[in-house]
Amino acid sequence: MAVANISSHGTTAHDHHDDHAHSDNFITKYIFSTDHKMIGKQFLVTGIVWALIGGFLSILFRLQLGFPEMDMTFLKPILGGWIDESGRLDQNFYLALVTMHGTIMVFFVLTAGLSGTFSNYLIPLQIGARDMASGFMNMLSYWFFFMAGLIMFISLFISTGPAGGGWVIYPPLSALQQAIPGSGLGMTLWLVSMVFFIASQLLGGINYITTVINLRTKGMSFSRLPLTIWSFFLTAVIGLLSFPVLFAAALLLVFDRSFGTSFYLSDIYIGGEALPNTGGSAVLFQHLFWFLGHPEVYIVLLPALGITSEVIATNSRKPIFGYKAMILSMLGITVLSFVVWAHHMFVSGMNPFLGSIFMFLTLIIAVPSAVKVFNYLTTLWRGNLVFTPAMLFSIGLVSFFISGGLTGIFLGNSAVDIQLHDTYFVVAHFHLVMGSASFFGLMAGVYHWFPKMFGRMMDAKLGYIHFWLTFVGVYMVFFPMHYIGIAGFPRRYYSWTNFNFADMYTDLNMFVSVAAIITFGSQFIFLFNFFYSMYRGRRAPQNPWKSNTLEWTTPVEPGHGNWPGEIPTVYRWPYDYSKPGAKDDFIPQTVPLSSTPESNLPHEAEQVKLEKEIMAEEGGDVLVANESKDA
């Protein structure tokens, strides 16, 4: 690791804090809070609620797919008029279920619920800051997200139903209000909700980037940042550059829907009558949407990968393998994520030469992803593994990242993708590599940092049961989908009973639906564990996982400002685990190299000299003695 200069990256005022300056009442502490920790918890609980809603919607349409002839009258008290007199699910509502499930899980759970929670909670704690650069913007970020969710929730209950054009809302289906019931008011509310959501993401992203650049504590150079912070930082950069493009696409769609423009419409006939719209292109929307849509994959994935890096290193009791390579791979993913979007559009009629360019770039992005997988496996290799629930979920993420990533190589090949496009092979691929992998990263983060968030420990046995049911369940749901996808089974179809070729997959579809129900049901084990442990769990020690990063130097339940006294200085990188010669198998970042001469490496001698010079200037001899005693 490169020697980094010990210098202050914040202002002098940043180093001192008066705990009595914050006298919060219930409203300012729990509702309109500007404390990054409370805002992170707000994102987490809201994300959990949306995960339950999104998961429940998926169970409804899996019932339809697995048991297409089943009488669903028992759902009438919940779905009302969307179950007809014969007990069948309404076909338009089926499209709405698919649309809302995708929207909720991608944006509200895996973007806001994952990145919103851990970027907010961990960035100030792990870089040594009192709070985010702007607490007010941080609060606004959450409440814009809350408003987006509220509007989307309301759309579930309107008479014409929620948006029904798929989560990608391709025009002309989404642009013509008379097309289907789900193209009316429900689609309008979808667009309004997404405007609020995009505003939330931009406010948060600006805050995360500014905080990481400007508010790092003394000694916390970029070469000493935990990989979690690198992942949150680069995720914010991707979101800041890509979400405005989705906003532009949605704005033009509103114009086409409400003001008679023709950005996406041309030569449309409804009931044999030609509409006046000419000159537009539906493919233009696809380009704009996927310019956000593919970076969105990494907006979802990178935070989960960063969390996994921290959890695997901590519970392997080894330094993360290839720290610089991990950073470079994330930088490579950040850049390449913006130049591969058209691989979603191989069947849109694009020039085959252009398709070959995007195919090449798509296959290239597998290289930094493979570097990360290799480094995870090498970190695990011959480590002193501690199988906490967080560790199991992190290993599960690596498993999904490998199996789901391999099928991405198939879909990245334009010739193969033409056959597999819009089949269940695609559904299986992205649910493994993006959906399930990121969800497991979220779970790993919750189990790992729950003691810091709530001052109590979650029940490990329930965590193990939750992991195994979910891990096996996910593979039982999505692995069979590859086979029916290769056979040509199309996605988004309400019923497949009219196709003779699909009859042979009746039992497999039933199996997938039953597995989905069991997997969804197993999440209630986590819910019980989460909320019960929050109030009744065993009280957590200050550093339960013997980790090196700064958040574990705060009190068990840190107050507003995080550290009661001065913010600690950082002297080393965050992955000094099982260092040869060291007294313990972990050395926190706050322990000076000069106080651990028995374990210092040859290249760290120069850093020791620099430390002593700085401490002499600041009267740091006492600090060295105290740090040695603490170590």
Solvent accessible surface area in square Angstrom, and as a share of the most:
residue,aa,sasa,rsa
1,M,73,0.33
2,A,48,0.37
3,V,66,0.38
4,A,8,0.06
5,N,96,0.49
6,I,11,0.05
7,S,38,0.25
8,S,60,0.39
9,H,56,0.25
10,G,21,0.20
11,T,92,0.53
12,T,108,0.63
13,A,82,0.64
14,H,18,0.08
15,D,35,0.18
16,H,104,0.46
17,H,44,0.20
18,D,82,0.42
19,D,64,0.33
20,H,167,0.74
21,A,73,0.57
22,H,74,0.33
23,S,108,0.70
24,D,67,0.35
25,N,94,0.48
26,F,134,0.56
27,I,85,0.43
28,T,57,0.33
29,K,93,0.39
30,Y,99,0.38
31,I,53,0.27
32,F,100,0.42
33,S,2,0.01
34,T,51,0.30
35,D,20,0.10
36,H,0,0.00
37,K,11,0.05
38,M,31,0.14
39,I,0,0.00
40,G,0,0.00
41,K,39,0.16
42,Q,23,0.10
43,F,2,0.01
44,L,2,0.01
45,V,55,0.31
46,T,19,0.11
47,G,3,0.03
48,I,15,0.07
49,V,74,0.42
50,W,14,0.05
51,A,22,0.17
52,L,48,0.24
53,I,36,0.18
54,G,0,0.00
55,G,10,0.10
56,F,69,0.29
57,L,14,0.07
58,S,21,0.13
59,I,17,0.09
60,L,3,0.02
61,F,24,0.10
62,R,10,0.04
63,L,22,0.11
64,Q,3,0.01
65,L,3,0.02
66,G,1,0.01
67,F,50,0.21
68,P,18,0.11
69,E,113,0.51
70,M,56,0.25
71,D,83,0.43
72,M,3,0.01
73,T,69,0.40
74,F,123,0.51
75,L,11,0.06
76,K,72,0.31
77,P,120,0.76
78,I,110,0.56
79,L,19,0.09
80,G,31,0.29
81,G,73,0.70
82,W,50,0.17
83,I,1,0.01
84,D,65,0.34
85,E,167,0.75
86,S,74,0.48
87,G,0,0.00
88,R,77,0.28
89,L,3,0.01
90,D,45,0.23
91,Q,116,0.51
92,N,51,0.26
93,F,12,0.05
94,Y,2,0.01
95,L,53,0.26
96,A,2,0.02
97,L,2,0.01
98,V,29,0.17
99,T,0,0.00
100,M,1,0.00
101,H,25,0.11
102,G,11,0.10
103,T,0,0.00
104,I,0,0.00
105,M,42,0.19
106,V,9,0.05
107,F,0,0.00
108,F,0,0.00
109,V,1,0.00
110,L,7,0.04
111,T,0,0.00
112,A,0,0.00
113,G,1,0.01
114,L,0,0.00
115,S,9,0.06
116,G,4,0.04
117,T,0,0.00
118,F,0,0.00
119,S,0,0.00
120,N,0,0.00
121,Y,1,0.00
122,L,0,0.00
123,I,0,0.00
124,P,0,0.00
125,L,0,0.00
126,Q,0,0.00
127,I,0,0.00
128,G,0,0.00
129,A,0,0.00
130,R,23,0.08
131,D,22,0.11
132,M,9,0.04
133,A,48,0.37
134,S,32,0.21
135,G,18,0.17
136,F,124,0.52
137,M,50,0.22
138,N,0,0.00
139,M,26,0.12
140,L,55,0.27
141,S,2,0.01
142,Y,13,0.05
143,W,58,0.20
144,F,61,0.26
145,F,0,0.00
146,F,77,0.32
147,M,76,0.34
148,A,0,0.00
149,G,3,0.03
150,L,75,0.37
151,I,21,0.11
152,M,0,0.00
153,F,81,0.34
154,I,88,0.45
155,S,1,0.00
156,L,29,0.14
157,F,145,0.60
158,I,29,0.15
159,S,106,0.69
160,T,60,0.35
161,G,1,0.01
162,P,2,0.01
163,A,0,0.00
164,G,2,0.02
165,G,12,0.11
166,G,6,0.06
167,W,29,0.10
168,V,8,0.04
169,I,1,0.01
170,Y,65,0.25
171,P,7,0.04
172,P,54,0.34
173,L,65,0.33
174,S,0,0.00
175,A,2,0.02
176,L,17,0.08
177,Q,81,0.36
178,Q,108,0.48
179,A,39,0.30
180,I,37,0.19
181,P,55,0.34
182,G,5,0.04
183,S,0,0.00
184,G,12,0.12
185,L,97,0.48
186,G,0,0.00
187,M,0,0.00
188,T,52,0.30
189,L,33,0.17
190,W,2,0.01
191,L,2,0.01
192,V,59,0.34
193,S,0,0.00
194,M,1,0.00
195,V,57,0.33
196,F,59,0.25
197,F,0,0.00
198,I,2,0.01
199,A,31,0.24
200,S,0,0.00
201,Q,32,0.14
202,L,45,0.22
203,L,36,0.18
204,G,2,0.02
205,G,4,0.04
206,I,78,0.40
207,N,2,0.01
208,Y,16,0.06
209,I,27,0.14
210,T,46,0.27
211,T,0,0.00
212,V,0,0.00
213,I,78,0.39
214,N,72,0.37
215,L,36,0.18
216,R,13,0.05
217,T,3,0.02
218,K,54,0.23
219,G,0,0.00
220,M,0,0.00
221,S,17,0.11
222,F,67,0.28
223,S,33,0.21
224,R,3,0.01
225,L,1,0.00
226,P,0,0.00
227,L,0,0.00
228,T,0,0.00
229,I,0,0.00
230,W,30,0.10
231,S,0,0.00
232,F,1,0.00
233,F,27,0.11
234,L,7,0.04
235,T,6,0.03
236,A,8,0.06
237,V,37,0.21
238,I,0,0.00
239,G,9,0.09
240,L,55,0.27
241,L,106,0.53
242,S,0,0.00
243,F,1,0.00
244,P,55,0.35
245,V,34,0.19
246,L,3,0.01
247,F,74,0.31
248,A,41,0.32
249,A,0,0.00
250,A,3,0.03
251,L,76,0.38
252,L,38,0.19
253,L,0,0.00
254,V,46,0.27
255,F,70,0.29
256,D,9,0.04
257,R,21,0.08
258,S,67,0.43
259,F,138,0.58
260,G,62,0.59
261,T,45,0.26
262,S,31,0.20
263,F,77,0.32
264,Y,3,0.01
265,L,2,0.01
266,S,32,0.21
267,D,110,0.57
268,I,30,0.15
269,Y,149,0.57
270,I,65,0.33
271,G,87,0.84
272,G,74,0.71
273,E,124,0.55
274,A,57,0.44
275,L,37,0.19
276,P,123,0.77
277,N,18,0.09
278,T,94,0.55
279,G,75,0.72
280,G,15,0.15
281,S,50,0.32
282,A,31,0.24
283,V,53,0.31
284,L,71,0.35
285,F,1,0.00
286,Q,29,0.13
287,H,59,0.26
288,L,39,0.19
289,F,0,0.00
290,W,22,0.08
291,F,55,0.23
292,L,0,0.00
293,G,2,0.02
294,H,16,0.07
295,P,0,0.00
296,E,1,0.00
297,V,24,0.14
298,Y,17,0.07
299,I,3,0.02
300,V,0,0.00
301,L,3,0.02
302,L,0,0.00
303,P,0,0.00
304,A,0,0.00
305,L,1,0.00
306,G,1,0.01
307,I,0,0.00
308,T,0,0.00
309,S,1,0.01
310,E,0,0.00
311,V,0,0.00
312,I,0,0.00
313,A,0,0.00
314,T,0,0.00
315,N,5,0.02
316,S,0,0.00
317,R,15,0.06
318,K,50,0.21
319,P,51,0.32
320,I,5,0.02
321,F,93,0.39
322,G,28,0.27
323,Y,16,0.06
324,K,117,0.49
325,A,38,0.30
326,M,0,0.00
327,I,17,0.09
328,L,119,0.59
329,S,7,0.04
330,M,0,0.00
331,L,69,0.34
332,G,24,0.23
333,I,1,0.01
334,T,12,0.07
335,V,102,0.59
336,L,31,0.16
337,S,0,0.00
338,F,30,0.12
339,V,55,0.32
340,V,0,0.00
341,W,53,0.19
342,A,0,0.00
343,H,24,0.11
344,H,43,0.19
345,M,1,0.00
346,F,15,0.06
347,V,71,0.41
348,S,35,0.23
349,G,73,0.70
350,M,32,0.14
351,N,91,0.47
352,P,115,0.72
353,F,147,0.61
354,L,71,0.35
355,G,3,0.03
356,S,45,0.29
357,I,70,0.35
358,F,16,0.07
359,M,48,0.21
360,F,125,0.52
361,L,41,0.21
362,T,15,0.09
363,L,66,0.33
364,I,63,0.32
365,I,11,0.06
366,A,36,0.28
367,V,88,0.51
368,P,13,0.08
369,S,19,0.12
370,A,59,0.46
371,V,51,0.29
372,K,1,0.00
373,V,21,0.12
374,F,123,0.51
375,N,4,0.02
376,Y,1,0.00
377,L,86,0.43
378,T,32,0.19
379,T,0,0.00
380,L,24,0.12
381,W,173,0.61
382,R,210,0.77
383,G,15,0.14
384,N,105,0.54
385,L,64,0.32
386,V,71,0.41
387,F,102,0.43
388,T,14,0.08
389,P,11,0.07
390,A,2,0.02
391,M,0,0.00
392,L,19,0.09
393,F,0,0.00
394,S,0,0.00
395,I,51,0.26
396,G,1,0.01
397,L,0,0.00
398,V,4,0.02
399,S,33,0.22
400,F,0,0.00
401,F,13,0.06
402,I,62,0.32
403,S,26,0.17
404,G,0,0.00
405,G,30,0.29
406,L,100,0.50
407,T,17,0.10
408,G,17,0.16
409,I,84,0.43
410,F,111,0.46
411,L,18,0.09
412,G,2,0.02
413,N,54,0.28
414,S,27,0.17
415,A,70,0.54
416,V,53,0.31
417,D,6,0.03
418,I,96,0.49
419,Q,136,0.60
420,L,13,0.07
421,H,54,0.24
422,D,59,0.31
423,T,9,0.05
424,Y,10,0.04
425,F,7,0.03
426,V,25,0.14
427,V,15,0.09
428,A,0,0.00
429,H,32,0.14
430,F,47,0.19
431,H,39,0.17
432,L,1,0.00
433,V,16,0.09
434,M,11,0.05
435,G,16,0.15
436,S,10,0.06
437,A,0,0.00
438,S,0,0.00
439,F,37,0.15
440,F,0,0.00
441,G,0,0.00
442,L,9,0.04
443,M,5,0.02
444,A,0,0.00
445,G,0,0.00
446,V,0,0.00
447,Y,10,0.04
448,H,0,0.00
449,W,0,0.00
450,F,0,0.00
451,P,3,0.02
452,K,3,0.01
453,M,5,0.02
454,F,26,0.11
455,G,1,0.01
456,R,43,0.16
457,M,20,0.09
458,M,21,0.09
459,D,66,0.34
460,A,45,0.35
461,K,153,0.65
462,L,49,0.24
463,G,0,0.00
464,Y,76,0.29
465,I,84,0.43
466,H,0,0.00
467,F,7,0.03
468,W,133,0.47
469,L,73,0.36
470,T,2,0.01
471,F,39,0.16
472,V,71,0.41
473,G,2,0.02
474,V,11,0.06
475,Y,48,0.18
476,M,67,0.30
477,V,9,0.05
478,F,26,0.11
479,F,99,0.41
480,P,15,0.09
481,M,7,0.03
482,H,15,0.07
483,Y,126,0.48
484,I,0,0.00
485,G,1,0.01
486,I,111,0.56
487,A,40,0.31
488,G,34,0.33
489,F,1,0.00
490,P,25,0.16
491,R,36,0.13
492,R,68,0.25
493,Y,96,0.37
494,Y,44,0.17
495,S,31,0.20
496,W,5,0.02
497,T,56,0.32
498,N,134,0.69
499,F,77,0.32
500,N,133,0.68
501,F,90,0.38
502,A,0,0.00
503,D,76,0.39
504,M,147,0.66
505,Y,34,0.13
506,T,47,0.27
507,D,106,0.55
508,L,53,0.27
509,N,0,0.00
510,M,73,0.33
511,F,93,0.39
512,V,0,0.00
513,S,0,0.00
514,V,69,0.40
515,A,2,0.02
516,A,13,0.10
517,I,66,0.33
518,I,88,0.45
519,T,17,0.10
520,F,42,0.18
521,G,36,0.35
522,S,6,0.04
523,Q,26,0.11
524,F,103,0.43
525,I,44,0.22
526,F,8,0.03
527,L,25,0.12
528,F,115,0.48
529,N,1,0.00
530,F,0,0.00
531,F,81,0.34
532,Y,107,0.41
533,S,2,0.02
534,M,31,0.14
535,Y,150,0.57
536,R,172,0.63
537,G,9,0.09
538,R,164,0.60
539,R,155,0.57
540,A,10,0.08
541,P,70,0.44
542,Q,84,0.37
543,N,38,0.20
544,P,28,0.17
545,W,46,0.16
546,K,112,0.47
547,S,1,0.01
548,N,1,0.00
549,T,1,0.01
550,L,0,0.00
551,E,0,0.00
552,W,7,0.02
553,T,43,0.25
554,T,0,0.00
555,P,53,0.34
556,V,49,0.28
557,E,104,0.47
558,P,16,0.10
559,G,44,0.42
560,H,38,0.17
561,G,1,0.01
562,N,3,0.02
563,W,11,0.04
564,P,87,0.55
565,G,41,0.40
566,E,120,0.54
567,I,14,0.07
568,P,28,0.18
569,T,29,0.17
570,V,0,0.00
571,Y,9,0.04
572,R,3,0.01
573,W,35,0.12
574,P,0,0.00
575,Y,0,0.00
576,D,7,0.03
577,Y,1,0.00
578,S,46,0.30
579,K,17,0.07
580,P,106,0.67
581,G,54,0.52
582,A,24,0.19
583,K,173,0.73
584,D,72,0.37
585,D,54,0.28
586,F,42,0.18
587,I,10,0.05
588,P,30,0.19
589,Q,1,0.00
590,T,14,0.08
591,V,6,0.03
592,P,0,0.00
593,L,5,0.03
594,S,22,0.14
595,S,20,0.13
596,T,9,0.05
597,P,98,0.61
598,E,81,0.36
599,S,3,0.02
600,N,39,0.20
601,L,77,0.38
602,P,124,0.78
603,H,85,0.38
604,E,13,0.06
605,A,56,0.43
606,E,119,0.53
607,Q,4,0.02
608,V,23,0.13
609,K,136,0.58
610,L,53,0.26
611,E,1,0.00
612,K,119,0.50
613,E,106,0.47
614,I,33,0.17
615,M,7,0.03
616,A,73,0.57
617,E,144,0.65
618,E,106,0.47
619,G,54,0.52
620,G,4,0.04
621,D,109,0.57
622,V,104,0.60
623,L,69,0.34
624,V,36,0.20
625,A,59,0.46
626,N,71,0.37
627,E,26,0.12
628,S,51,0.33
629,K,166,0.70
630,D,115,0.60
631,A,57,0.44
